[in-house]
Amino acid sequence: MNEKIYKAMGSSAVSSLVIGICVLATGIAAGVLLIINGSRLLKHKSKILL
């Protein structure tokens, strides 16, 4: 009984860690893309506001 609980906790911990890393990587990538798009808009602001 205790071995089943131990194995279930281990697999749950690993899956939580993997999901956390994926969410972190996605968040960082989205942040970088937003910064790039924002700087591009600021760079071309004079062309937009004719």
N, C-alpha and C positions, 0 to 999 in steps of 0.2 A: 504493500500500500504506500509506504513512504517513498519507495523508488519511483512510483508513477507520478507522485506529486513533485518530486525532485526533477524528473525529466520534463514534466509539463512546465514547471517554473523556468527551467533552462531554455526550452524552446520559445517560451513566451518572452523571455528577456532578450534573446537573440533577435526575434522578429521585431520587437519594440525598438531595439538599437538600429536595425536596418531601416525601418520606417522613419525613425528620427533623422538618420543621416540623409535619406532621400528628401525629406521635407526641408532640411537645412540647405542642401545643395540647390533645390528648386527655389527657395527663398533668396539665396544669394544671387542666383542667375537672374531672377526677376528684378531684383534691386539694381543690378548692373545694367540691365537693359533699360530700366526706367531712367537711370542717370544719363545714359548715352542719348536716349531720345529727348530728354529735357535739355541737355546741352546743345543738341542739334537744333531744337526749336529756338533757344536763346540766340544761337549763332545766326539764324536766318530770320530773326524777328523783324529786321528792317525791310526785308523783302515781303513779308507777310502783311505788314501794316503800311501799305502804300497809301 
